[in-house]
Amino acid sequence: MLIKIVAAAVLLIVTLIGLTYDSLLRDMDQAAIEYGQGDPEAALAQYEKIQHRLESMGALRLIPAKDRRNLILNQARLLYALGRYDDALDRINRESEIGGGSNSDRPFTQPKTACAIRCGSTRMTGTPNMISSTLILSGTS
């Protein structure tokens, strides 16, 4: 009898985790739709809300690396599109802190380089360098 109760409790917990995770993935899809409809501010707010939810549950490190990278890269792309180059670069650099590794692999190289170029040229000339605009916005996830 005790084994059945424990098994039911474990099943309930796994089901709740699955439903919560599915909700987060749907929210990420909604943010992508908002960006596609030309509302980067709303999409960024949605991604930041998702990240906050994950951090409050202590689950940001626990979700699959691909989903975490998509979340972080999409936030960086939106920040970049909004002209917030330093914030975009900080967001990209944050992945290595969260994942405990390096963000020098392929999905991060292009956006990181583009942000660094924009940040540097903006600091030097006061205006962003247009070379990097296609690099980050066409990056892969």
C-alpha positions in Angstrom: 0.0 0.0 0.0 2.8 2.4 0.9 4.6 1.7 -2.4 1.4 2.6 -4.3 1.1 5.9 -2.4 4.7 6.8 -3.0 4.4 5.9 -6.7 1.3 8.0 -7.0 3.0 11.0 -5.3 6.0 10.6 -7.6 3.7 10.4 -10.7 1.9 13.5 -9.5 5.1 15.5 -9.1 6.5 14.4 -12.5 3.1 15.4 -14.1 3.2 18.8 -12.4 6.8 19.4 -13.6 5.9 18.3 -17.1 2.9 20.6 -17.2 4.9 23.6 -15.9 7.7 23.0 -18.4 5.1 22.8 -21.2 3.7 26.1 -20.1 7.1 27.7 -20.2 7.7 26.3 -23.8 4.3 27.7 -24.9 5.3 31.1 -23.4 8.5 31.0 -25.4 6.5 30.2 -28.6 4.2 33.2 -27.7 7.2 35.5 -27.4 8.5 34.4 -30.8 5.1 35.1 -32.3 5.1 38.6 -30.7 8.5 39.3 -32.2 7.3 38.0 -35.6 4.4 40.5 -35.3 6.8 43.4 -34.8 6.6 43.8 -31.1 10.1 43.2 -29.8 9.4 44.9 -26.4 6.5 42.6 -25.6 8.6 39.6 -26.7 11.5 40.6 -24.6 9.2 41.1 -21.6 7.8 37.6 -22.2 11.3 36.1 -22.3 12.3 37.9 -19.2 9.2 36.7 -17.4 10.1 33.1 -18.4 13.6 33.5 -17.2 12.4 35.0 -13.9 10.0 32.0 -13.4 12.8 29.5 -14.1 15.2 31.3 -11.7 12.5 31.6 -9.0 12.0 27.8 -9.2 15.8 27.2 -9.3 15.3 25.4 -12.6 17.3 27.6 -15.1 20.3 25.2 -14.9 18.0 22.1 -15.0 16.2 22.7 -18.2 17.7 21.2 -21.4 20.7 23.1 -22.6 19.1 23.7 -26.0 16.0 25.3 -24.5 18.1 27.5 -22.2 20.3 28.6 -25.1 17.3 29.4 -27.2 15.9 31.5 -24.3 19.2 33.4 -23.8 20.0 33.8 -27.5 16.5 35.1 -28.2 16.7 37.6 -25.4 20.1 38.7 -26.7 18.7 39.1 -30.3 15.8 41.2 -29.0 18.1 43.4 -26.9 20.3 43.8 -29.9 17.4 44.7 -32.2 16.4 47.3 -29.6 19.9 48.9 -29.7 20.8 47.6 -26.2 24.1 46.1 -27.3 25.8 46.0 -23.8 22.8 44.2 -22.4 22.8 41.8 -25.3 26.4 41.0 -24.8 25.9 40.6 -21.0 23.0 38.2 -21.7 25.2 36.1 -24.0 28.0 36.0 -21.5 25.5 34.9 -18.8 25.0 31.5 -20.5 28.6 30.5 -19.7 27.9 31.3 -16.0 24.6 29.4 -16.0 25.8 26.4 -18.0 29.1 26.2 -16.3 30.9 26.1 -19.6 31.9 28.3 -22.5 29.8 30.3 -24.8 32.3 30.2 -27.6 30.5 27.4 -29.4 28.7 28.0 -32.7 25.3 29.3 -31.6 27.0 32.1 -29.5 29.9 33.1 -31.7 28.0 35.2 -34.2 25.8 37.1 -31.8 28.7 37.7 -29.4 30.9 39.0 -32.1 28.2 41.3 -33.5 27.5 42.7 -30.0 31.1 43.3 -29.4 31.5 45.1 -32.7 28.4 47.3 -32.0 29.4 48.0 -28.4 33.0 49.0 -29.5 32.0 51.1 -32.4 29.2 52.9 -30.4 31.7 53.7 -27.6 34.3 55.0 -30.1 32.1 57.0 -32.5 28.8 57.4 -30.7 27.0 55.5 -33.5 26.7 51.8 -34.0 28.6 50.0 -36.8 26.1 48.6 -39.3 28.3 45.7 -40.3 27.2 43.6 -37.4 23.4 44.0 -37.8 22.9 41.0 -40.0 25.2 38.8 -37.9 23.1 38.7 -34.8 19.7 38.9 -36.4 20.5 36.0 -38.7 22.2 33.9 -36.0 21.1 30.3 -35.6 19.6 28.8 -32.5 
